[in-house]
Amino acid sequence: MRLGMPEILVIALVVLLLFGGKKIPELMKGLGKGVKSFKDGMNGEIEEDKKEEK
């Protein structure tokens, strides 16, 4: 399933209505930190697996 431009605009409008314009940057910052933390955790697991294989 692919999202087209109309679907993305509707989602953005709903988010804007739910959270307001001032909260969105805070939400995106938190989301970015969460994604970075997840990636760091995954990289740590991969490195641990490589060490265990040796």
Buried (B, 14 or more C-beta within 10 A) or exposed (E): EEEEEEEEEEEEEEEEEEEEEEEBEEEEEEEEEEEEEEEEEEEEEEEEEEEEEE
